[in-house]
Amino acid sequence: MNDKRKSAKPPIIVLGASGRVGRVVAHQLLKANVGVRAVARHVDKLTELAEQGAELWSGSLLDQAFMNRVFAGAKAAFVLTPGDTLSPDLHDEQRQYNEHIVEAIRVAGLTHVVFLSSWGAELADRKGTIYGCYLMETLLNRLPDLNVVHLRAVWFMDNFIYSIGLIKMAGINGLSINPDFAFPCIDSRDIGMVAAAYLKQLDFTGKTIHYLQRPRDYTMSEVTAILGASIGRPSLRYLKFPKAVMINGLKSTGTISANVAQLLAETNERINSTSVHGEPRTAHNTTPTTLDEFARQKFAPAYLEAPAASVLQKIQGAFLRIYLFIS
Ligand SMILES: NC(=O)c1ccc[n+]([C@@H]2O[C@H](COP(=O)([O-])OP(=O)(O)OC[C@H]3O[C@@H](n4cnc5c(N)ncnc54)[C@H](OP(=O)(O)O)[C@@H]3O)[C@@H](O)[C@H]2O)c1
């Protein structure tokens, strides 16, 4: 553990500090001379934050004694509900993370929390991957003295990076979202900036919901055209996957369990059915990064870095393409 403190004030806890959003939160706080207690299991991914003065706390959210030590003496935190893509029961895992985090907040008597929530967090049914955010908002709202902002972020643009393997293998982009349905997305960096702004000020009160989305909606066909152009494949096509094909495709990567694949497909269905939706756009809920900027700054470099598909993968990709074209 690195013990360098940035200021005399209690440090702010940042869970998931090596993740896409938590890393930005931690960097922004440190830049503003606010002390940070950076938490993740794999401390090697946090060395950059330690160099800037963060305390590093390595351990699992599922270890209550560890969590109570992390939260002791703090007043404010950025929290999230992570999910293991290989989980046999993601909702149960999310429930456990939430309960441990909330117990640590309660024991330490935190006054301010920013929670990375999600669009659709108002939905209490157990469909899709978002249910964990519904659970967490409910638990946090039950702490009477806690001031909390639920940042209800829409679909992360960063999710499109997971399609790179498919593009290299089959020369197409695909999900089970309808091709012509326009929906909102956001760059994860913009969420981190908003979370850090709240935590620097610490002037929010009560229980608040703050939606966050990018400047305009795009259909998957438009998304694919923009991503394709950024990697020199302007004619890249989007094909909607039937649910079963999407689930099998996700499972076949070996990095996604049957349960998580099913829940991800359900989230796509929710988007199609508009049961998950953002808010009408306002200056307050609109973040700056456009899809073109994301494509240039994150997607294209990730595409360049990713390995080429093997011959076997290309053969599988060709079969998949034929199947999708004729089905
Ligand atoms: N993707 C979307 O479209 C979307 C939309 C709205 C909201 N969200 C929310 O965004 C969240 C994910 O945020 P993100 O993308 O910033 O995260 P991320 O990049 O997936 O990183 C997860 C972070 O949590 C840490 N972590 C995971 N399991 C842990 C455990 N058991 N104990 C301690 N730390 C653990 C990871 O570090 P270690 O692995 O080293 O522990 C890492 O720092 C999810 O909760 C989701 O609900 C996502």
Ligand as a Chemical Component Dictionary entry (heavy atoms), coordinates in Angstrom:
data_LIG
# 
_chem_comp.id                   LIG 
_chem_comp.type                 NON-POLYMER 
_chem_comp.pdbx_formal_charge   0 
_chem_comp.three_letter_code    LIG 
# 
loop_
_chem_comp_atom.comp_id 
_chem_comp_atom.atom_id 
_chem_comp_atom.alt_atom_id 
_chem_comp_atom.type_symbol 
_chem_comp_atom.charge 
_chem_comp_atom.model_Cartn_x 
_chem_comp_atom.model_Cartn_y 
_chem_comp_atom.model_Cartn_z 
_chem_comp_atom.pdbx_ordinal 
LIG N1  N1  N 0  -21.046 -1.356 -20.477 1  
LIG C1  C1  C 0  -22.118 -0.588 -20.503 2  
LIG O1  O1  O 0  -22.700 -0.335 -21.562 3  
LIG C2  C2  C 0  -22.627 0.010  -19.228 4  
LIG C3  C3  C 0  -23.691 0.920  -19.269 5  
LIG C4  C4  C 0  -24.137 1.496  -18.065 6  
LIG C5  C5  C 0  -23.522 1.156  -16.864 7  
LIG N2  N2  N 1  -22.488 0.244  -16.863 8  
LIG C6  C6  C 0  -21.877 -0.122 -15.590 9  
LIG O2  O2  O 0  -20.483 0.079  -15.681 10 
LIG C7  C7  C 0  -19.843 -0.789 -14.749 11 
LIG C8  C8  C 0  -18.483 -1.189 -15.256 12 
LIG O3  O3  O 0  -17.668 -0.032 -15.228 13 
LIG P1  P1  P 0  -16.273 -0.023 -15.982 14 
LIG O4  O4  O 0  -16.517 -0.322 -17.414 15 
LIG O5  O5  O -1 -15.573 1.207  -15.620 16 
LIG O6  O6  O 0  -15.543 -1.243 -15.303 17 
LIG P2  P2  P 0  -14.444 -2.200 -15.951 18 
LIG O7  O7  O 0  -13.620 -1.449 -16.932 19 
LIG O8  O8  O 0  -15.129 -3.452 -16.367 20 
LIG O9  O9  O 0  -13.541 -2.496 -14.680 21 
LIG C9  C9  C 0  -14.024 -3.157 -13.538 22 
LIG C10 C10 C 0  -13.188 -2.680 -12.361 23 
LIG O10 O10 O 0  -13.660 -3.324 -11.175 24 
LIG C11 C11 C 0  -12.572 -4.065 -10.580 25 
LIG N3  N3  N 0  -13.155 -5.292 -10.031 26 
LIG C12 C12 C 0  -13.830 -6.257 -10.705 27 
LIG N4  N4  N 0  -14.203 -7.249 -9.868  28 
LIG C13 C13 C 0  -13.754 -6.904 -8.641  29 
LIG C14 C14 C 0  -13.819 -7.521 -7.369  30 
LIG N5  N5  N 0  -14.402 -8.712 -7.195  31 
LIG N6  N6  N 0  -13.246 -6.896 -6.313  32 
LIG C15 C15 C 0  -12.617 -5.693 -6.471  33 
LIG N7  N7  N 0  -12.552 -5.039 -7.656  34 
LIG C16 C16 C 0  -13.102 -5.655 -8.733  35 
LIG C17 C17 C 0  -11.610 -4.334 -11.720 36 
LIG O11 O11 O 0  -10.278 -4.538 -11.293 37 
LIG P3  P3  P 0  -9.721  -6.018 -10.926 38 
LIG O12 O12 O 0  -10.199 -6.925 -12.021 39 
LIG O13 O13 O 0  -8.259  -5.854 -10.852 40 
LIG O14 O14 O 0  -10.332 -6.350 -9.617  41 
LIG C18 C18 C 0  -11.720 -3.014 -12.489 42 
LIG O15 O15 O 0  -10.946 -2.022 -11.852 43 
LIG C19 C19 C 0  -20.788 -1.948 -14.514 44 
LIG O16 O16 O 0  -21.122 -1.959 -13.185 45 
LIG C20 C20 C 0  -22.032 -1.599 -15.314 46 
LIG O17 O17 O 0  -23.217 -1.792 -14.599 47 
LIG C21 C21 C 0  -22.034 -0.327 -18.004 48 
# 
loop_
_chem_comp_bond.comp_id 
_chem_comp_bond.atom_id_1 
_chem_comp_bond.atom_id_2 
_chem_comp_bond.value_order 
_chem_comp_bond.pdbx_ordinal 
LIG N1  C1  SING 1  
LIG C1  O1  DOUB 2  
LIG C1  C2  SING 3  
LIG C2  C3  SING 4  
LIG C2  C21 DOUB 5  
LIG C3  C4  DOUB 6  
LIG C4  C5  SING 7  
LIG C5  N2  DOUB 8  
LIG N2  C6  SING 9  
LIG N2  C21 SING 10 
LIG C6  O2  SING 11 
LIG C6  C20 SING 12 
LIG O2  C7  SING 13 
LIG C7  C8  SING 14 
LIG C7  C19 SING 15 
LIG C8  O3  SING 16 
LIG O3  P1  SING 17 
LIG P1  O4  DOUB 18 
LIG P1  O5  SING 19 
LIG P1  O6  SING 20 
LIG O6  P2  SING 21 
LIG P2  O7  DOUB 22 
LIG P2  O8  SING 23 
LIG P2  O9  SING 24 
LIG O9  C9  SING 25 
LIG C9  C10 SING 26 
LIG C10 O10 SING 27 
LIG C10 C18 SING 28 
LIG O10 C11 SING 29 
LIG C11 N3  SING 30 
LIG C11 C17 SING 31 
LIG N3  C12 SING 32 
LIG N3  C16 SING 33 
LIG C12 N4  DOUB 34 
LIG N4  C13 SING 35 
LIG C13 C14 SING 36 
LIG C13 C16 DOUB 37 
LIG C14 N5  SING 38 
LIG C14 N6  DOUB 39 
LIG N6  C15 SING 40 
LIG C15 N7  DOUB 41 
LIG N7  C16 SING 42 
LIG C17 O11 SING 43 
LIG C17 C18 SING 44 
LIG O11 P3  SING 45 
LIG P3  O12 DOUB 46 
LIG P3  O13 SING 47 
LIG P3  O14 SING 48 
LIG C18 O15 SING 49 
LIG C19 O16 SING 50 
LIG C19 C20 SING 51 
LIG C20 O17 SING 52 
# 
